[in-house]
Amino acid sequence: MPFADLVINATVLTVDDAQPTAESVAVSGGRIVAVGDRAEVAAWIGPDTHTEDLGDACVMPGLVEAHGHPLMEAIVLSDRMVDIRPVTLPNADDVVAAVNGEVAKRGAEGAYLNGWDALLQQGLPDPTLAWLDGIAPEYSLVIIHNSGHKAYFNSAAAARVGLTSDTPDPKGAKYGRNADGSLDGSAEEIQAVFPLLQGAIQPADYPAMLHAELARLNRAGLTTCSEMAFDPAFRPVIEQMRDDLTVRLRVYEMSTAAMTTDQVPDNGDDMVRQAGIKIWVDGSPWIGNIDLSFPYLDTAATRSVGIPKGSCGCANYTREQLTEIVGAYFPKGWQMACHVQGDAGADTILDVYEDALREHPRDDHRLRLEHVGAIRDDQLQRAHDLGVTCSLFVDQIHYWGDIVVDGLFGPERGNRWMPCGSAVATGMRISLHNDPPVTPEEPLRNISVAVTRTAPSGRVIGPEQRITVEQAIRAQTIDAAWQLHSDDVIGSLEVGKYADMVVLSADPRTVPPEQIADLEVRATYLAGRQVYGR
């Protein structure tokens, strides 16, 4: 038999039920050719085989981000925009100073910042149009909310992109307006937020931004990432950079008013493929526009972000509109991925999915629901019975867990926010995600949080919703790959699959769950090629 290109000896966490743990893995031509004990795999070692003996380190499948935004994160974490997220600037005074500093620095270029979050950066001013114009009276100023679902802009920024009081609201989005119809300097939802960045980024600068983003993903142990707000305008640059990609991309094209795409299902290859179509049923819990059957609390927290007393939020689309959108894509074979946080929104999209499946039956459709913070147990069971799968933003508990319970929804509903335990209890295959740049790309923390459900204060939020370490690992590897229709080639260390691997400082199954987040990523491999680490 031919010899392997690479053999790694370590604790091998395979995520293969037939052989959960091994001692060695062999790679040839980018694929795994052997997994087993050292004696078995040693037969693959030849004179030119590179062998790594990693001692007590742990090798496991490359981690999978089932709900990411790498193409946008490449921009917002570049030096063209200022990172003011709470993870970077927790203090409100520092945020305001950063805004003023960027305006002074950029001048006519325009100032663009990302990460405003009044719930976590307590004491921020109300970002009214008057406040923004006062800071930047001449040149563009755009501040994107940390959720990505809202932006604040000054008059110069509106003029730069041709936005006026006569501009109609995009389908599924809106511009904030005063009583007289004039713009109030706010925009909600992606279709209204994205246009504010026009002209801010020079196309020639983007490849370097994406290279930096890919390096960030590899440092976190990721080898596959979805892009959940894909704009076809990015296709040329991805093709241009194809040979340099160090992360597999699965893109979900944003549904537009035209409700069409120039791609067909089963396009692309194992490196880059359009997996489906993305819809935003509702918005963000942090700005008050998720579709709920119950009201937000009336607290200092909700008042600080302008949520009216008694508000149950809202949806971006009517059921009829969602039926029209799903009906335009699903019958053509597309997987649909629908962002929905509120339980009322979940009812609506499940109704739409059920009707679509009745009219256009399809085996193994893997229809998706994204985030599902407030989803109920009966809705999870209904979703599973329909073959619908959920991707949960469990890292919200690490950052907003206390706010969810004390400031937004109260203990009864807040304690079951992101109900991973209820989801897996139905038999559903779930994924965990970070929705970067909303939270940093930290898949190991996702595993830790799903197991511990520890909020910033240290208390446990909904202990009954905890899952096991093994379930959480699956949700960040094989089950996430399954959601992306890629589990046949990635997600576990099995013979025939790509040698996408991450080397950790210890086996996450053997350390205290709260320590999993702090495990060191020592190396990352894509198809057997080391893309991160010494």
C-alpha positions as CSV (number, residue, x, y, z in Angstrom):
1,M,0.0,0.0,0.0
2,P,1.2,3.6,-0.5
3,F,2.6,5.4,2.5
4,A,0.9,8.4,4.2
5,D,1.9,12.0,3.9
6,L,1.2,12.7,7.5
7,V,0.8,10.7,10.7
8,I,-0.2,12.3,14.0
9,N,0.0,10.4,17.3
10,A,-2.0,11.8,20.2
11,T,-5.4,11.4,21.8
12,V,-7.7,11.3,18.8
13,L,-11.3,12.4,19.5
14,T,-12.9,11.1,16.3
15,V,-16.7,12.0,16.8
16,D,-17.3,8.7,15.2
17,D,-19.6,6.5,17.2
18,A,-18.0,3.3,15.9
19,Q,-14.6,4.4,17.3
20,P,-14.9,7.5,19.6
21,T,-11.2,7.5,20.6
22,A,-8.0,6.5,18.8
23,E,-4.3,7.0,19.2
24,S,-3.2,7.8,15.7
25,V,-4.5,9.2,12.4
26,A,-2.9,8.9,8.9
27,V,-3.4,11.3,6.0
28,S,-2.7,10.9,2.3
29,G,-3.7,13.3,-0.5
30,G,-5.6,15.4,2.0
31,R,-7.9,12.6,3.1
32,I,-7.8,10.4,6.2
33,V,-6.6,6.9,5.3
34,A,-6.3,5.3,8.7
35,V,-7.5,5.9,12.3
36,G,-6.7,3.5,15.1
37,D,-4.0,2.5,17.6
38,R,-0.4,3.4,16.9
39,A,0.6,-0.1,15.9
40,E,-2.1,-0.2,13.2
41,V,-1.4,3.2,11.8
42,A,2.4,2.7,11.9
43,A,2.1,0.5,8.8
44,W,1.4,3.8,6.9
45,I,4.7,5.4,7.8
46,G,7.2,5.5,5.1
47,P,10.5,7.3,4.5
48,D,8.8,10.5,3.4
49,T,6.0,10.5,5.9
50,H,5.9,13.4,8.3
51,T,5.2,12.2,11.8
52,E,4.0,14.3,14.7
53,D,4.0,12.9,18.2
54,L,1.9,15.3,20.2
55,G,2.0,13.7,23.7
56,D,-1.0,14.6,25.8
57,A,-2.5,16.9,23.1
58,C,-5.9,16.0,21.6
59,V,-6.7,15.9,17.9
60,M,-10.3,16.3,16.9
61,P,-12.3,17.2,13.8
62,G,-11.9,20.8,12.6
63,L,-14.5,22.9,14.2
64,V,-17.5,24.0,12.2
65,E,-19.2,27.4,12.4
66,A,-22.7,26.7,11.1
67,H,-23.9,30.3,11.4
68,G,-21.2,32.8,10.7
69,H,-20.6,36.0,8.7
70,P,-16.9,35.8,7.7
71,L,-17.2,38.0,4.6
72,M,-18.7,40.8,6.7
73,E,-16.5,40.2,9.7
74,A,-13.5,40.7,7.4
75,I,-14.7,44.3,7.0
76,V,-15.9,45.2,10.4
77,L,-12.7,43.9,12.1
78,S,-10.4,45.5,9.6
79,D,-8.6,48.7,10.2
80,R,-11.2,50.5,8.1
81,M,-13.8,50.2,10.9
82,V,-13.4,50.6,14.6
83,D,-14.3,47.7,16.9
84,I,-16.4,49.1,19.7
85,R,-18.0,45.8,20.7
86,P,-18.5,45.2,24.5
87,V,-15.8,42.5,24.3
88,T,-13.4,45.3,23.2
89,L,-14.7,48.4,24.9
90,P,-17.0,47.6,27.8
91,N,-17.0,51.2,29.1
92,A,-19.5,53.7,27.6
93,D,-17.1,56.6,28.0
94,D,-14.5,54.7,26.0
95,V,-17.0,54.0,23.2
96,V,-17.9,57.7,22.9
97,A,-14.2,58.6,22.9
98,A,-13.6,56.1,20.1
99,V,-16.4,57.6,18.0
100,N,-15.0,61.1,18.4
101,G,-11.5,59.9,17.7
102,E,-12.4,58.1,14.5
103,V,-14.4,61.2,13.2
104,A,-11.3,63.3,13.9
105,K,-9.0,60.8,12.3
106,R,-11.0,60.0,9.1
107,G,-12.3,63.4,8.1
108,A,-13.7,63.2,4.5
109,E,-13.2,59.4,4.3
110,G,-16.0,59.0,6.8
111,A,-16.1,57.2,10.1
112,Y,-17.5,53.7,10.5
113,L,-17.7,51.8,13.8
114,N,-19.2,48.5,14.8
115,G,-20.5,47.1,18.1
116,W,-22.7,49.7,19.9
117,D,-24.6,47.9,22.7
118,A,-26.5,50.0,25.2
119,L,-27.5,46.9,27.2
120,L,-23.9,45.9,28.0
121,Q,-22.2,49.3,27.7
122,Q,-24.4,51.0,30.2
123,G,-24.5,54.8,30.1
124,L,-24.2,55.3,26.3
125,P,-26.0,58.4,25.0
126,D,-29.1,58.1,22.9
127,P,-27.6,58.0,19.3
128,T,-30.1,60.5,17.8
129,L,-29.5,62.2,14.5
130,A,-28.9,65.4,16.3
131,W,-26.2,63.8,18.4
132,L,-24.5,62.2,15.4
133,D,-24.7,65.4,13.4
134,G,-23.2,67.3,16.4
135,I,-20.2,64.9,16.4
136,A,-19.7,64.8,12.6
137,P,-21.4,67.8,11.0
138,E,-19.6,67.5,7.6
139,Y,-18.6,63.9,6.9
140,S,-20.2,60.5,7.1
141,L,-20.6,58.8,10.5
142,V,-22.1,55.3,10.7
143,I,-22.3,53.2,13.9
144,I,-23.5,49.6,13.6
145,H,-25.3,48.1,16.6
146,N,-23.5,45.0,18.0
147,S,-26.4,42.8,16.8
148,G,-26.0,43.9,13.2
149,H,-29.7,44.5,13.1
150,K,-29.6,48.2,13.5
151,A,-27.4,51.2,12.5
152,Y,-27.2,54.8,13.4
153,F,-26.1,57.4,10.7
154,N,-25.7,61.1,10.4
155,S,-27.0,63.4,7.7
156,A,-23.8,63.3,5.7
157,A,-23.8,59.5,5.6
158,A,-27.4,59.6,4.3
159,A,-26.4,62.1,1.6
160,R,-23.4,60.0,0.6
161,V,-25.5,57.0,-0.2
162,G,-28.5,59.0,-1.6
163,L,-30.8,58.2,1.2
164,T,-33.6,60.7,1.7
165,S,-37.0,60.9,3.3
166,D,-38.5,59.8,0.0
167,T,-36.5,56.5,0.0
168,P,-38.9,53.6,0.4
169,D,-38.2,51.0,3.1
170,P,-36.6,47.9,1.7
171,K,-38.7,44.7,2.0
172,G,-38.2,43.2,5.4
173,A,-36.4,46.3,6.8
174,K,-37.0,50.0,7.6
175,Y,-35.5,53.4,8.1
176,G,-36.5,55.2,11.3
177,R,-38.6,58.3,10.7
178,N,-39.9,61.2,12.6
179,A,-43.6,62.1,12.7
180,D,-43.2,64.2,9.6
181,G,-41.6,61.4,7.6
182,S,-38.1,62.7,7.8
183,L,-35.2,60.3,8.6
184,D,-34.3,60.0,12.3
185,G,-30.8,58.6,11.7
186,S,-31.6,54.9,12.3
187,A,-31.9,51.8,10.1
188,E,-33.2,48.4,11.1
189,E,-32.4,45.1,9.5
190,I,-29.8,44.0,7.0
191,Q,-31.3,45.4,3.8
192,A,-31.4,48.9,5.3
193,V,-28.0,48.6,7.2
194,F,-25.8,47.3,4.4
195,P,-26.3,50.2,2.0
196,L,-24.9,52.6,4.6
197,L,-21.5,51.1,4.0
198,Q,-21.4,51.8,0.3
199,G,-18.1,53.4,-0.6
200,A,-16.6,52.9,2.8
201,I,-14.5,49.9,1.6
202,Q,-12.3,49.9,-1.5
203,P,-12.5,46.6,-3.4
204,A,-8.7,46.4,-3.8
205,D,-8.4,46.4,0.0
206,Y,-10.8,43.5,0.5
207,P,-8.6,40.4,-0.2
208,A,-6.2,41.4,2.6
209,M,-9.2,41.8,4.9
210,L,-10.4,38.3,4.1
211,H,-7.0,36.8,4.5
212,A,-6.9,38.3,8.0
213,E,-10.4,36.9,8.7
214,L,-9.4,33.4,7.6
215,A,-6.4,33.5,9.9
216,R,-8.8,34.5,12.8
217,L,-11.0,31.5,12.0
218,N,-8.1,29.1,11.8
219,R,-6.7,30.4,15.2
220,A,-10.0,29.4,16.7
221,G,-9.7,25.9,15.3
222,L,-12.3,26.4,12.5
223,T,-12.0,24.7,9.2
224,T,-15.5,25.2,7.8
225,C,-17.7,28.3,8.2
226,S,-21.0,29.4,6.7
227,E,-21.7,32.9,5.4
228,M,-25.3,33.6,6.4
229,A,-25.8,36.9,4.7
230,F,-24.1,36.2,1.3
231,D,-24.2,38.9,-1.4
232,P,-23.4,37.5,-4.9
233,A,-21.2,40.6,-5.4
234,F,-18.6,38.6,-3.3
235,R,-18.4,35.7,-5.8
236,P,-15.6,37.2,-7.9
237,V,-13.3,37.9,-5.0
238,I,-13.9,34.4,-3.5
239,E,-13.0,32.8,-6.9
240,Q,-10.0,35.1,-7.2
241,M,-8.8,33.9,-3.7
242,R,-9.9,30.3,-4.0
243,D,-6.3,28.9,-4.0
244,D,-5.6,30.9,-0.8
245,L,-8.7,29.8,1.2
246,T,-7.9,28.1,4.5
247,V,-11.5,27.6,5.5
248,R,-14.3,25.8,3.6
249,L,-17.2,28.2,2.9
250,R,-20.9,27.3,2.8
251,V,-22.8,30.4,1.8
252,Y,-26.5,31.3,2.2
253,E,-27.6,34.0,-0.2
254,M,-29.8,36.7,1.2
255,S,-33.3,36.6,-0.1
256,T,-34.0,39.8,-2.1
257,A,-37.1,41.5,-3.4
258,A,-36.5,39.7,-6.7
259,M,-36.7,36.3,-4.9
260,T,-34.3,34.7,-7.3
261,T,-30.7,33.5,-7.5
262,D,-28.4,32.8,-10.4
263,Q,-27.1,29.6,-8.7
264,V,-28.6,26.1,-8.6
265,P,-28.5,23.6,-5.8
266,D,-25.5,21.3,-5.7
267,N,-23.3,24.1,-7.2
268,G,-19.7,24.5,-6.3
269,D,-17.5,21.9,-4.6
270,D,-16.2,20.8,-1.2
271,M,-14.3,24.0,-0.8
272,V,-16.9,26.6,-1.7
273,R,-20.6,26.0,-2.2
274,Q,-23.9,27.9,-2.0
275,A,-25.8,25.8,0.5
276,G,-29.1,27.7,0.7
277,I,-31.1,30.9,1.1
278,K,-31.4,33.1,4.2
279,I,-34.4,35.0,5.5
280,W,-34.8,37.1,8.6
281,V,-38.2,36.4,10.2
282,D,-37.5,39.0,13.0
283,G,-34.7,40.9,14.5
284,S,-32.6,41.2,17.6
285,P,-33.7,40.8,21.3
286,W,-31.3,43.6,22.2
287,I,-33.1,46.2,20.2
288,G,-36.7,45.0,20.8
289,N,-37.7,43.7,17.4
290,I,-38.1,40.0,17.8
291,D,-41.6,38.5,17.3
292,L,-42.9,37.4,20.7
293,S,-46.2,36.1,22.1
294,F,-45.4,37.9,25.5
295,P,-44.2,41.4,26.3
296,Y,-40.8,42.6,27.2
297,L,-40.4,43.6,30.9
298,D,-40.6,47.3,31.7
299,T,-37.1,47.8,33.2
300,A,-34.2,50.3,33.1
301,A,-32.6,47.9,30.6
302,T,-35.5,47.9,28.2
303,R,-36.1,51.6,28.6
304,S,-32.4,52.3,27.8
305,V,-32.8,50.8,24.4
306,G,-36.1,52.4,23.7
307,I,-38.4,49.3,24.0
308,P,-42.0,50.6,24.7
309,K,-43.8,49.4,27.7
310,G,-45.8,46.3,26.9
311,S,-44.1,45.7,23.6
312,C,-44.1,42.1,22.2
313,G,-41.7,43.2,19.5
314,C,-42.5,42.6,15.8
315,A,-41.8,40.5,12.7
316,N,-40.1,41.6,9.6
317,Y,-42.6,39.8,7.3
318,T,-46.2,38.7,7.3
319,R,-47.0,35.0,7.0
320,E,-48.1,35.7,3.4
321,Q,-44.8,37.3,2.6
322,L,-42.8,34.5,4.1
323,T,-44.9,32.0,2.2
324,E,-44.1,33.8,-1.0
325,I,-40.4,33.9,-0.3
326,V,-40.1,30.2,0.7
327,G,-42.3,29.3,-2.2
328,A,-39.9,31.0,-4.6
329,Y,-36.9,29.0,-3.5
330,F,-37.8,25.8,-1.7
331,P,-39.5,24.1,-4.7
332,K,-36.3,24.6,-6.7
333,G,-34.4,22.5,-4.2
334,W,-32.9,25.1,-1.9
335,Q,-32.3,24.6,1.8
336,M,-33.9,27.6,3.7
337,A,-32.3,29.1,6.8
338,C,-34.6,31.4,8.7
339,H,-33.4,33.7,11.5
340,V,-36.1,33.7,14.2
341,Q,-35.7,34.7,17.9
342,G,-39.3,35.1,19.1
343,D,-41.7,32.3,19.8
344,A,-44.5,34.0,17.8
345,G,-42.1,34.2,14.8
346,A,-41.3,30.5,15.3
347,D,-44.9,29.6,15.0
348,T,-45.2,31.6,11.8
349,I,-42.2,30.1,10.0
350,L,-43.1,26.6,11.2
351,D,-46.5,27.1,9.6
352,V,-44.9,28.2,6.4
353,Y,-42.4,25.3,6.4
354,E,-45.2,22.8,7.0
355,D,-47.2,24.1,4.1
356,A,-44.2,24.1,1.9
357,L,-43.4,20.5,2.8
358,R,-47.0,19.4,2.2
359,E,-47.0,21.0,-1.3
360,H,-43.4,20.0,-2.2
361,P,-42.4,17.0,-0.2
362,R,-38.7,16.4,0.0
363,D,-36.6,13.8,1.9
364,D,-33.7,15.1,3.9
365,H,-34.4,18.8,3.4
366,R,-32.7,19.9,6.6
367,L,-34.7,23.2,6.8
368,R,-33.2,25.4,9.4
369,L,-34.2,27.8,12.1
370,E,-31.4,30.2,13.3
371,H,-30.8,31.4,16.9
372,V,-34.3,30.5,18.4
373,G,-33.7,32.2,21.7
374,A,-37.3,32.1,22.9
375,I,-38.5,28.9,21.1
376,R,-40.8,26.7,23.2
377,D,-40.6,23.0,23.9
378,D,-43.7,22.2,21.8
379,Q,-42.3,24.2,18.9
380,L,-39.0,22.3,19.1
381,Q,-40.9,19.0,19.0
382,R,-43.0,20.2,16.1
383,A,-39.8,21.3,14.3
384,H,-38.2,17.9,14.8
385,D,-41.3,16.1,13.6
386,L,-41.1,18.2,10.4
387,G,-37.4,17.4,9.9
388,V,-36.5,21.0,10.8
389,T,-33.1,21.6,12.6
390,C,-32.0,24.5,14.8
391,S,-28.8,26.3,15.2
392,L,-28.6,27.9,18.6
393,F,-26.7,31.0,19.6
394,V,-25.8,29.7,23.0
395,D,-22.9,32.1,23.6
396,Q,-25.5,34.8,24.3
397,I,-25.8,33.3,27.7
398,H,-22.1,34.0,28.4
399,Y,-22.5,37.7,27.4
400,W,-26.2,38.6,28.0
401,G,-27.5,35.9,30.3
402,D,-28.1,38.1,33.3
403,I,-29.7,40.8,31.1
404,V,-32.0,38.3,29.5
405,V,-33.4,37.2,32.9
406,D,-33.3,40.4,34.9
407,G,-33.7,43.1,32.3
408,L,-35.7,41.7,29.4
409,F,-37.9,38.6,30.0
410,G,-37.8,37.6,33.7
411,P,-36.8,34.2,35.2
412,E,-39.6,32.0,33.8
413,R,-38.7,32.8,30.2
414,G,-35.2,34.1,30.6
415,N,-33.9,30.9,32.2
416,R,-34.8,28.8,29.2
417,W,-33.2,31.2,26.7
418,M,-31.4,29.2,24.0
419,P,-32.9,25.9,25.1
420,C,-30.3,23.4,23.9
421,G,-31.4,20.7,26.4
422,S,-35.0,20.7,25.1
423,A,-33.8,20.7,21.5
424,V,-31.6,17.6,21.8
425,A,-34.3,15.9,24.0
426,T,-36.5,15.8,20.9
427,G,-33.8,13.9,19.0
428,M,-32.9,16.9,16.9
429,R,-29.4,17.4,15.6
430,I,-28.4,20.9,16.5
431,S,-25.5,23.2,16.0
432,L,-23.9,25.9,18.2
433,H,-22.7,29.1,16.7
434,N,-21.2,32.5,17.5
435,D,-22.9,34.7,14.8
436,P,-19.6,36.6,14.5
437,P,-18.9,39.4,14.7
438,V,-21.7,39.7,17.2
439,T,-19.6,37.5,19.5
440,P,-16.0,36.5,18.9
441,E,-15.4,33.3,17.0
442,E,-15.0,31.0,20.1
443,P,-16.4,27.5,19.4
444,L,-14.7,26.1,22.4
445,R,-16.6,28.6,24.6
446,N,-19.8,27.5,22.9
447,I,-19.2,24.0,24.1
448,S,-18.4,25.1,27.6
449,V,-21.5,27.4,27.8
450,A,-23.8,24.7,26.4
451,V,-22.7,22.4,29.2
452,T,-22.5,24.9,32.1
453,R,-25.0,27.7,31.0
454,T,-23.0,30.1,33.2
455,A,-23.9,33.8,32.9
456,P,-21.5,36.7,33.5
457,S,-22.5,36.9,37.2
458,G,-21.5,33.3,37.6
459,R,-25.1,32.0,38.1
460,V,-26.4,29.1,36.1
461,I,-29.2,30.1,33.7
462,G,-31.7,27.2,33.3
463,P,-29.7,24.2,34.5
464,E,-32.2,21.9,33.0
465,Q,-31.2,23.2,29.5
466,R,-27.6,22.0,29.9
467,I,-26.3,19.3,27.5
468,T,-23.4,16.9,27.8
469,V,-19.9,17.6,26.7
470,E,-20.3,14.9,24.0
471,Q,-23.5,16.5,22.7
472,A,-21.9,19.9,22.6
473,I,-18.9,18.6,20.7
474,R,-21.2,17.0,18.1
475,A,-23.0,20.3,17.8
476,Q,-19.7,22.0,16.9
477,T,-18.5,19.3,14.6
478,I,-20.5,16.5,12.9
479,D,-24.0,17.8,13.5
480,A,-23.0,21.3,12.4
481,A,-21.5,19.7,9.3
482,W,-24.7,17.8,8.8
483,Q,-26.7,21.1,8.9
484,L,-24.5,22.3,6.1
485,H,-25.1,19.1,4.0
486,S,-21.3,18.4,4.4
487,D,-21.2,15.6,6.9
488,D,-20.2,13.2,4.1
489,V,-16.8,14.8,3.8
490,I,-16.1,16.6,7.1
491,G,-17.2,16.8,10.8
492,S,-15.6,13.5,12.0
493,L,-12.2,11.8,11.7
494,E,-13.1,8.8,9.6
495,V,-11.4,7.1,6.7
496,G,-12.3,8.8,3.4
497,K,-13.1,12.2,4.9
498,Y,-11.0,15.3,4.5
499,A,-8.2,15.6,7.1
500,D,-9.7,18.8,8.6
501,M,-8.4,18.7,12.2
502,V,-7.7,20.8,15.2
503,V,-5.1,20.1,17.9
504,L,-6.1,21.1,21.4
505,S,-3.9,21.2,24.6
506,A,-6.2,18.6,26.2
507,D,-9.2,16.4,25.5
508,P,-12.3,18.5,26.2
509,R,-14.0,15.4,27.5
510,T,-11.5,15.1,30.4
511,V,-11.3,18.7,31.7
512,P,-13.8,20.5,33.9
513,P,-16.5,21.9,31.5
514,E,-15.9,25.5,32.6
515,Q,-12.2,25.1,31.4
516,I,-13.0,23.9,27.9
517,A,-13.3,27.5,26.7
518,D,-9.7,28.1,27.7
519,L,-8.1,25.1,26.0
520,E,-5.3,26.2,23.7
521,V,-5.7,25.7,20.0
522,R,-2.2,24.5,19.1
523,A,-2.7,23.7,15.4
524,T,-5.3,23.6,12.7
525,Y,-5.2,21.5,9.5
526,L,-7.2,21.8,6.3
527,A,-7.1,18.6,4.2
528,G,-3.9,17.6,6.0
529,R,-2.2,21.0,5.4
530,Q,-1.3,22.9,8.5
531,V,-2.9,26.4,8.3
532,Y,-2.3,27.5,11.9
533,G,0.2,26.8,14.6
534,R,3.9,26.1,15.0
